[in-house]
């Protein structure tokens, strides 16, 4: 997936999974499956980690693990290491 679209994909998935107005598990899971398997959302670990961190969408990690556990683990490592870097 193009880096430009990653933040929008994370925002969409967060809204689908966790917004009280769109709480439709089937739609959320099918959208996640499409983004992850067809559009290769988790391919760029750094872009996904940055989008998750910027949007505080850490709850999506459990959903990502259902589709691609190895990529989700890499994203968690990137998230844990990015949190300890000093911003200058």
N, C-alpha and C positions, 0 to 999 in steps of 0.2 A: 504494500500500500504506500502511496506517495506520502511523504512526511507532512505535507500541507493538510491532508485529510485526517491524520491521526487524532488531533485534538477534537475534531467534530465527531469522529467515530466514538471516542471515549465519552464525550458529552451525551451522545445519543444513547449509548448503552447504559450510562448512569441513569438517564431519564427513564428509559424503559424498565430497568430493573428496580429502581428505588423511588420513583415518583409516585405519590399516592393516586394521582389522576390516571396514570397509564400502567397500573399494576397488572400486567398481562404476562405471565411467566412464559407462555408458549411463544408469543410474539418476540419477547426479549431473547429467548434462547435461539429461535430461528435467525434473528438478526445477528446475534453473536456468532452463530455458526457460519453465516454468510460472510461476515467481516473477517473472521479468523481463518476459515478454510478456503474461501474463494478469493477474497481480496488480500489475504496474507497480512492481516493487521499486526500480528505479533512478530513479524519478520524483523522489523527494526526495533530492537530492544531499547535503545537509548531514546528514541522518539516516543515510544509508548510510556516508558518510565517518566519522562519529562511531562507528558500530558497528564498522566495519573497524578503526579506530584503537584502540578499547577492547579488541577481541578479538585484535589483532595478526594480522588475516586478510588481509594485503596480497597474498598469493599469489592471492586470488580475482580480483584486477584483470585478470589475463590471461584468465580465463574470461569475465568481464563484457564484455571487448572483443570477444569472439566474437559477442555478441548485440546490443550497443548501444555502438558505439565512441565516439560523441559523449558519451553520458552517462558512460562510463568515463573519458574525458578530463576531464570536469568534476569527477568524483569525485577524480581524481588531483590536480587543481589545488587542490581543497578540502583534500585530505590534506597537500599540500606547504605550503600556507599555514597550516594549523592547527598544524603542527609547530613553527612559528617564533613563534607567539604566546606571550607571557609569561603564565604562570598567576599570578594574584594571589589 
